[in-house]
Amino acid sequence: LKQHLDLYSKISEEGIKNGMMGRKGDFTLNAVSTRTLGCGKNGNGAHAIDLIKGGRYGELFNYCSHDVLLTRKLFNYICQHNGVQGLHNSFLPVVLPDWMKRR
């Protein structure tokens, strides 16, 4: 069984531990990436079904691949800076498990 880390859960957990009890959407991929990297998502996962039903697979692929790239950039940022931009211009430390740290 491979180990797994849900980056969203980890960032949210760290936000709660650090007293950053914002709104529910404050620690989404879009919100954290926008604050930290200066760019966010290019769509909304709720529309994926509509894209499939409409046969718009190219748009679906672009949406999904952008999410993967954004997640990777955020992960790399966390590895380099040990956290992300929190709420109200604060820094939010994000501690990754030892098995995930680069060697």
Helices and strands as residue ranges (DSSP letters): H 7-17, G 24-27, H 29-37, G 45-47, H 48-53, H 57-81, E 83-85, E 91-93, G 98-100
